[in-house]
Amino acid sequence: MKYFLLLYPIQPYADVLIGKEELPEIKVRYAEIYQELIRRRYPDFRMVCVMFSAPEDLTKPDTSQLWKGFSVNGKDIIGACGVTFGDHCKKRIYPKGDKILELCPHPVEELVVGGFHLWDCVDKTARWAYNQGINVLVDEDLTELFFFSTRSPRGLPVFKIPVSREESLRRTERQLRKAGGFFLKHARKERKKRPWMAQI
């Protein structure tokens, strides 16, 4: 089975990335665009939403924190990572990779990881999956980079990320070339160390 593993689509993270002072309808629109991109880019993948655990029961997801405007449908899986948001933030406790991957019924034919944050939980989870021999890829458009790619010059959310991952990667490569050869060279070098990242 193919899975899109979404790490921590929670309101506290969205508030930081969008801005707490932003209007509620704008925050909801970001969630709708984010979800639409997942559904259109990965139509034949089953979505697995990983949430922090409820303080009263670590086996249950704390759905009270779910990003407003983001919805989980009947065929999606929503599960707990085994660590509360409070413990993660205050004590820097991270969920174990096997606990997260248990939420994806096996066999896992292909795994795409998105969510928050790219160079922290997303990278750690993708690395763990890769080391287990799973065919895994990180979709950077569906990490915190999403918020920079969908913000219009006036600060409003617009759907301007290409639905095609290949077109999105070509766009990234063009932007790096424009920034200068050093940036493209450095990006390629760093990505070679991480086979779960798209190679450009």
Backbone as a ProteinNet text record, in pm:
[ID]
protein_1_A
[PRIMARY]
MKYFLLLYPIQPYADVLIGKEELPEIKVRYAEIYQELIRRRYPDFRMVCVMFSAPEDLTKPDTSQLWKGFSVNGKDIIGACGVTFGDHCKKRIYPKGDKILELCPHPVEELVVGGFHLWDCVDKTARWAYNQGINVLVDEDLTELFFFSTRSPRGLPVFKIPVSREESLRRTERQLRKAGGFFLKHARKERKKRPWMAQI
[TERTIARY]
84.4	0	88.1	39.4	110.2	51.1	141.6	95.7	157.4	74.3	125.4	121.3	240.3	252.1	264.4	162.3	156.1	183.9	296.3	337.4	284.5	205.3	163.8	96.3	-16.7	-93.1	-173.8	-103.7	-167.1	-173.1	-273.3	-295.8	-179	-114.1	-0.6	110.5	137.8	239.7	190.4	63.9	7.3	8.4	-22.3	-24.7	111.9	216.8	352.3	388.2	353.8	393	309.2	183.3	96.3	102.4	106.1	101.2	-24.6	-10	-126	-227.6	-179.5	-269.6	-352	-321	-391.5	-539	-623.9	-767.5	-798.3	-898.2	-930.8	-961	-1031.7	-1065.8	-941.6	-839	-712.8	-641.7	-640.1	-577.3	-645.9	-778.2	-854.6	-824	-809.7	-781.3	-646.4	-546.7	-418.4	-437.1	-515.5	-540.4	-610	-705.9	-779.2	-687.1	-600.7	-507.7	-408.8	-359.3	-264.8	-327.6	-449.2	-518.2	-547.8	-586.2	-615.1	-489.9	-375.2	-250.6	-219.6	-237.8	-214.9	-305.5	-434	-531.8	-506.3	-468.7	-446	-312.1	-211.1	-78.2	-68.4	-141.1	-132.4	-270.4	-339	-476.2	-487.1	-382.1	-390	-313	-283	-216.8	-318.6	-297.2	-380.5	-308.5	-380	-317.4	-319.6	-203.7	-190.2	-149.2	-238	-209.7	-155.5	-34.5	27.5	7.1	-56.5	-83.6	-5.5	15.5	70.3	-35.7	9.8	-81.1	-159.8	-278.2	-360.5	-293.8	-286.1	-218.4	-274.9	-405.4	-468.4	-453.3	-415.9	-400	-305.6	-182.1	-80.7	-112.3	-207.8	-243.5	-346	-401.3	-503.9	-447.7	-483.1	-435.8	-507.9	-435.7	-495.4	-554	-676	-739.7	-788.4	-783	-822.9	-726.6	-606.6	-506.7	-508.8	-594.7	-595.3	-610.5	-532.5	-530.8	-671.9	-724.9	-861.4	-869.5	-968.1	-983.3	-929.6	-849.9	-795.6	-886.1	-930.4	-1021.9	-964.9	-1005.7	-963.7	-1087.7	-1076.6	-1195.5	-1193.5	-1296.8	-1316.7	-1206.3	-1138.3	-1034.6	-897	-886.3	-760.1	-741.9	-616	-583	-534.8	-581.9	-531.7	-486.6	-361.4	-307.1	-215.7	-184.8	-101.2	43.4	135.5	278.1	338.2	263.3	314.7	381.6	382.4	443.3	345.2	329.2	239.8	311.6	233.6	289.3	369.3	316.9	384.9	521.4	527.4	656	754.3	701.2	789	850.4	767.7	816.1	902.1	857.2	928	1047.9	1035.4	1142.6	1221.1	1181.2	1246.7	1243	1131.1	1112.9	1056.2	1120.2	1076	1011.3	909.4	849.5	950.4	935.6	1022.7	973.1	1067.4	1032.8	941.9	967.2	883.9	740.8	723.4	589	509.9	577.3	511.1	478.1	574.8	553.6	451.1	428.8	325	186.7	169.9	39.1	5.7	107.5	87.1	76.9	-42.8	-54.4	41.8	108.5	208.3	142.2	201	331.6	322.4	432.1	440.2	515.7	442.4	500.7	577.6	520.6	581.7	534.3	627	594.7	643.1	551.9	588.2	562.3	660.8	649.6	640	545.8	530.2	493.5	471	432	537.1	544.2	624.4	714.9	840.5	912.3	1016.5	1047.3	1132	1263.1	1339.1	1473.4	1473.5	1355.9	1346.8	1270.3	1144	1067.1	1052.2	1031.4	1013.8	1141.7	1254.5	1382.4	1412.4	1389.8	1415.9	1330.5	1203	1111.7	1148.9	1179.5	1217.5	1347.2	1443.1	1570	1544.4	1459.4	1429.2	1364.9	1268.2	1200.9	1300.9	1386.3	1487.6	1579.2	1618.9	1707.3	1638.8	1505.1	1430.2	1408.9	1463	1448.7	1319.9	1251.4	1125.4	1155.8	1082.3	1092.2	1026.1	1107.6	1054.1	1106.6	1021.2	1057.5	991.1	1062.9	1005.9	949.6	827.7	769.8	784.7	884.9	916.6	805.2	728.1	616.8	512.6	511.8	411	472.1	576.6	634.4	608.3	683.1	663.4	694.9	767.6	796.1	668.4	563.5	432.6	386.4	405.6	353.2	422.9	548.5	621.8	584.5	550.2	516.7	374.4	289.4	148.4	111.1	207	176.5	191.9	88.1	92.6	168.2	206.6	274.4	193.6	62.7	-22.4	-41.2	25.4	19.2	-98.7	-174.3	-290.5	-253.4	-320.2	-288.9	-348.3	-265.4	-311.8	-253.5	-330.5	-285.2	-193.2	-62	30	142.4	135.2	233.4	188.3	279	239.2	191.2	83.4	34.5	137	202.3	303.4	430.6	475.9	601.2	718.9	716.5	827.2	838.8	724.7	726.8	772.9	732.6	774.8	926.6	983.1	1129.4	1202.6	1146.1	1208.3	1207.4	1096.9	1086.3	1192	1209.3	1311	1449.7	1477.7	1609.3	1632.3	1527.5	1539.7	1569	1500.2	1520.8	1663.4	1715.4	1852.2	1954.3	1928.7	2019.5	2022	1901.7	1891.2	1968.2	1963.7	2033.1	2184.8	2230.5	2374.7	2417.5	2518.1	2566.5	2605.4	2657.2	2698.9	2581.2	2464.3	2348.2	2300.7	2299.6	2258.6	2358.4	2486.5	2591.3	2581.2	2562.2	2551	2425.6	2312.8	2187.4	2203.4	2266.5	2287.9	2375.6	2481.7	2574.6	2503.2	2424.6	2354.6	2248.9	2180.6	2076.3	2132.9	2253.1	2315.6	2333.5	2348.2	2362.1	2227.3	2119.9	1984.5	1908	1918.3	1850.5	1698.7	1642.6	1496.2	1450.4	1544.3	1509.9	1514.6	1436.5	1439.2	1576.2	1633.9	1765.4	1745.7	1814.9	1796.7	1926.9
-119.5	0	124.8	230	357.7	450.4	516.3	603.8	742.5	841.5	976.3	994.5	1002	1013.6	1160.8	1212.3	1354.5	1371.8	1436.9	1454.8	1586.3	1573.9	1683.5	1802.6	1778.3	1891	1958.3	2034.4	2088	2240.8	2294.4	2439.1	2518.5	2471.9	2550.5	2571.4	2471	2487.1	2581.7	2565.3	2652.9	2798.1	2821.3	2957.9	3025.1	2949.8	3005.1	3033.5	2942.3	2955	3057.7	3072.7	3169.1	3304.2	3300.9	3423.6	3422	3431	3423.7	3532.3	3649.1	3763.6	3753.2	3654.7	3639.9	3607.1	3653	3628.2	3478	3432.4	3289.6	3231.2	3308	3254.2	3236.5	3317.4	3303.2	3176.6	3152.6	3031.1	2906.5	2910.4	2797.2	2776.8	2885.7	2874.8	2807.1	2838	2768.4	2617.9	2579	2436.8	2370.9	2441.9	2386.1	2366.4	2464.7	2453.7	2339.7	2329.9	2224.3	2087.1	2070.2	1942.4	1913	2015.2	1996.1	1950.8	2007.9	1967.2	1820.9	1777.8	1636.5	1547.4	1578	1491.1	1487.2	1601.1	1604	1543	1562.3	1509.9	1360	1311.9	1170	1104.6	1100.1	1048.4	900.7	821.9	678.5	639.3	738.3	712.6	723.6	644.2	656.6	750.3	849.3	945.3	893.5	904.4	869.8	996	1048	1169.4	1128.3	1172.3	1143.6	1265.5	1242.8	1349.7	1322.4	1428.1	1406.9	1334.6	1267.7	1188	1274.9	1226.1	1292.8	1276.5	1382.3	1373.3	1264.2	1239.2	1140.5	996.6	978	842.8	850.3	804.1	815	733	640.9	560.5	631.9	743	815.9	947.9	983.5	1111.3	1229.4	1337.1	1460.1	1538.3	1504.6	1567.1	1708.8	1748.7	1885.8	1987.8	1943.1	2032.3	2033.4	1952.8	1942.6	2080.7	2105.8	2232	2264.1	2377.7	2416.5	2433.7	2367.4	2370.8	2245.7	2169.6	2043.9	1931.8	1846.7	1739.6	1603	1506.8	1367.7	1292.8	1220	1148.6	1002.3	930.5	793.4	694.3	710.2	612.2	651.7	772.9	816.3	750	744.9	692.9	810.9	819.4	921.3	848.1	870.9	795.8	879.2	823.7	891.6	845.8	938.9	908.3	854.1	860.5	809.2	913.5	1039.3	1149.8	1266.7	1333.8	1450	1572	1669.2	1793.8	1865.1	1863	1926.8	1864.7	1731.8	1664.6	1687.6	1693.2	1718.5	1858.5	1956.8	2095.4	2124.4	2078.2	2113.4	2024.2	1895.6	1801.3	1752.2	1799.5	1758.6	1606.6	1545.8	1401.8	1380.4	1291	1260.7	1122.7	1108.3	975.6	881.6	755.2	655.3	628.5	608.9	584.4	464.8	357.2	237.7	263.8	348.6	382	455.3	544.5	619.2	527.4	444.9	357.2	248	214.4	116.1	162.5	293.5	347.4	315.5	278.3	241.5	89.4	36.8	-109	-161.7	-269.9	-327.2	-422.1	-445.7	-396.1	-252.2	-177.5	-40.6	-44.5	-22.8	-26.8	102.6	214	345.3	438.7	522.2	613.9	753.5	850.4	990.4	1058.8	1136.1	1201	1351.9	1411.9	1556.8	1598.5	1726.1	1775	1866.2	1862.6	1963.3	1898.1	1931.6	2028.9	1955.8	2015	1948.8	1897.4	1984	1944.6	1887.9	1849.9	1790.6	1658.2	1657	1532.6	1466.2	1545.8	1488.2	1415.9	1482.1	1421.6	1297.6	1306.6	1192.7	1071	1095.7	986	924.4	1008.4	957.7	877.5	926.4	853.6	715.7	713.9	586.7	488.8	537.5	450.7	400.2	489.3	451.8	342	355.7	256.3	121.8	119.8	-6.7	-68.7	-3.6	-56.2	-14.8	85.2	132.4	233.2	224.3	319.8	449.7	548.3	669.5	795	895.7	1024.7	1135.4	1244.1	1360.8	1455	1502.9	1603.3	1738.9	1814	1942	2045.1	2035.8	2129.2	2114.2	1998.9	1971.7	1971.5	2053.7	2082.3	2230.6	2291	2434.1	2520.6	2466	2542	2575.9	2496.5	2521	2665	2717.9	2849.9	2961.3	2940.4	3040.6	3031.4	2910.7	2889.6	2928.6	2946	2977.6	3119.8	3195.7	3332.9	3428.6	3501.7	3598.8	3723.4	3813.7	3937	4018.1	4001.4	4074.3	3996.2	3879.1	3800.9	3706.4	3689.7	3601.3	3465.4	3357.3	3224.6	3204.1	3156.3	3123.7	2989.3	2915	2783.6	2803.8	2812.6	2833.3	2730.7	2628.5	2520.2	2424.6	2384.7	2288.8	2157.3	2102	1973.8	1864.5	1874.8	1776.7	1795.9	1688.2	1696.3	1726.2	1668.5	1688.1	1836	1899.2	2042	2125.6	2085.3	2156.2	2147.3	2030	2013.1	2095.2	2101.5	2184.2	2331.5	2373.5	2511.5	2538.3	2444.3	2459	2470.2	2386.1	2388.8	2522.5	2575	2706	2815.8	2809.7	2911	2904.3	2782.8	2767.2	2816.9	2789.3	2837.5	2990.5	3049.2	3195.1	3255.1	3184.8	3232.3	3224.2	3137.9	3125.1	2980.1	2949.2	2812.1	2748.3	2829.7	2775.9	2710.4	2777.5	2726.5	2593.6	2583.8	2459.5	2348.7	2380.2	2281.2	2232.2	2326.9	2292.2	2207.4	2246.6	2172.1	2029.3	2012.7	1877.3	1793.9	1855.1	1784.7	1738.1	1827.9	1793.1	1685.1	1691.1	1593.5	1454.3	1447.1	1315.6	1240.7	1315.5	1253.1	1202.1	1246.5	1209.3	1152.6	1023.5	964.4	975.9	1006.8	1022.3	1161.2	1250.2	1381.5	1375.3	1458.7	1463.9	1509.2	1439.8	1472.7	1567.7	1680.6	1779.6	1802.4
0	0	0	-62	-66.4	39.4	112	220.6	209.1	241.1	264.9	416	477.1	621.9	658.2	724.1	758.5	907.9	938	1077	1135.3	1237.7	1325.2	1256.1	1187.2	1130.7	1241.8	1325.3	1445.7	1442.1	1510.6	1511.8	1570.1	1678.6	1729.5	1626	1544.1	1439.8	1330.5	1290.4	1187.1	1233.1	1360.7	1413.3	1402.3	1430.8	1421.7	1276.1	1187.4	1046.5	970.1	1007.8	940.1	1011.4	1143.2	1223.3	1306.9	1437.8	1528.3	1501	1456.7	1436.8	1309.1	1223.3	1095.5	1119.5	1028.7	1039.6	1034.7	1112.1	1115.4	977.5	892.1	759.1	670.8	693.7	618.8	664.3	796.1	849.9	794.4	789	736.5	588.1	513.8	369.6	345.4	427.6	415.4	433.4	534.2	560.1	441.4	381.7	266.7	146.4	119.9	6.9	31	153.9	191.1	166.4	214.5	198.8	52.1	-22.2	-164.6	-239.7	-204.8	-270.1	-240.7	-116.5	-82.3	-166.1	-168	-236.9	-387.9	-445.5	-590.8	-629.5	-546.9	-579.5	-552.7	-452.9	-413	-409.9	-524.4	-524.5	-489.4	-515.7	-487.1	-360.3	-275.4	-147.7	-34.6	67.3	187.5	284.7	338.1	428.2	571.8	636.2	777.1	851.1	935.3	1013.6	1149.8	1177.9	1307.1	1396.9	1509.6	1605.2	1733.4	1811.3	1944	2026.9	2131.5	2214.5	2311.7	2345.1	2444.9	2581.5	2662.1	2792.1	2883.2	2872.7	2960.7	2912.3	2784.7	2729.1	2609	2626.2	2521.2	2396.6	2405.6	2287.9	2199.4	2247.9	2171.4	2118.1	1991.6	1937	2000.6	2019.7	2072.7	1955.6	1918.5	1802.4	1832.5	1959	1993.4	1931.6	1893.2	1834.7	1681.6	1620	1473.4	1410.2	1306.7	1233.4	1184.9	1222.7	1184	1032.7	973.2	828.5	762.4	835.7	783.1	831.1	739.1	778.2	742.2	818.9	798.2	752.6	639.9	593	636.5	600.6	648.2	616.4	502.5	469.2	522	576.3	635.9	772.2	813.6	946.7	1030.3	1152.5	1244	1370.2	1408.5	1521	1608.3	1724.3	1823.5	1811.4	1836.9	1824.8	1954.6	2066.9	2192.6	2280.2	2235	2311	2309.1	2422.4	2424.7	2367.5	2322.3	2270.6	2380.5	2501.2	2613.7	2640.2	2640.8	2664.9	2550.4	2429.4	2315.2	2324.5	2357.4	2362.2	2485	2601.3	2725.3	2754.1	2721.8	2756.6	2634.8	2515	2389.7	2369.8	2407.3	2387.6	2247.5	2172.6	2036.2	2032.2	1947.3	1928.9	1862.1	1886.2	1823.8	1681.4	1589.8	1449.3	1430.7	1505.5	1488.7	1534.6	1635.4	1684.8	1575.7	1504.7	1397	1280.1	1239.8	1123.9	1150.5	1277.8	1313.1	1268.7	1252.7	1212.5	1066.9	987.8	846.8	836.8	809.7	796.3	689.2	721.6	629.1	530.9	417.1	372.6	320.2	337.6	287.4	154.9	46.6	-87.4	-117	-74.5	-96.4	13.9	62.4	171.2	135	141.2	123.1	257	303.4	434.1	415.4	486.1	488.7	629.4	648.1	780	839.5	970.8	1041.2	1145.1	1138.5	1056	971	857	757.4	814.8	880.9	926.2	1067	1115.1	1248.2	1235.7	1273.8	1276.9	1140	1035.4	901.2	858.3	873.1	834.6	919.4	1050.3	1139.8	1100.9	1074.2	1039.8	905.7	806.8	674.4	683.5	761.3	780.3	841.3	942.6	1010.4	911.1	833.9	735.6	631.1	583.3	483.4	538.4	663.9	726.4	748.6	742.2	750.8	612.5	509.4	373.6	304.6	359.1	299.9	189.1	79.4	-31.2	14.5	55.3	119.6	51.7	47.9	-9.1	73.5	96.6	164.2	58.3	79	-10.3	58.8	16.1	80.3	64.7	-43.8	-63.1	46.8	113	215.5	355.1	370.7	502.2	528.6	620.3	647.2	525.7	426.5	304.3	228.3	252.8	191.5	213.1	333.3	367.2	289.3	256	177.9	29.8	-14.1	-154.9	-189.8	-89.1	-117.8	-78.1	-27.3	16.3	-101.7	-130.6	-240.1	-191.9	-284.6	-242.2	-140.6	-141.5	-45.6	84.8	93.7	216.7	225.9	116.7	118	59.6	106.9	53.7	-85.8	-177.1	-312.7	-353.1	-432.5	-476.9	-596.8	-572.3	-683.2	-687.8	-603	-608.5	-719.1	-808.5	-911.4	-848.1	-900.3	-848.7	-880.2	-993.5	-1032.5	-948.8	-883.2	-806.1	-897.9	-1016.7	-1110.4	-1149.2	-1175.9	-1210.6	-1091.3	-972.4	-852	-834.1	-860.4	-849.6	-954.8	-1075.8	-1180.9	-1139.7	-1076.7	-1028.2	-920.5	-828.7	-723.1	-783.4	-881.8	-946.2	-1016.3	-1082.8	-1149.6	-1047.4	-932.5	-828.5	-773.1	-755.5	-705.4	-807.7	-936	-1041.5	-1042.7	-1026.1	-1025.7	-908	-794.6	-674	-689.9	-778.8	-802.2	-799.1	-876.7	-889.5	-758.1	-664.1	-534.8	-463.2	-464.3	-392.5	-450.8	-583.3	-647.4	-615.6	-623.2	-594.6	-449.6	-357.8	-215.5	-190.5	-252	-233.9	-283.7	-398.7	-453.2	-361	-309.1	-220.4	-92.9	-32.9	90.8	67.2	-46.2	-75.2	-100.4	-151.5	-174.5	-42.9	67.5	199.6	250.9	185.5	227.7	107.8	83.2	-33.7	-29.6	86.6	98.5	54.8	23.7	-28.8	-182.1	-246.5	-393.5	-438.1	-534.9	-587.6	-705.9	-702.5	-809	-883.7
[MASK]
++++++++++++++++++++++++++++++++++++++++++++++++++++++++++++++++++++++++++++++++++++++++++++++++++++++++++++++++++++++++++++++++++++++++++++++++++++++++++++++++++++++++++++++++++++++++++++++++++++++++

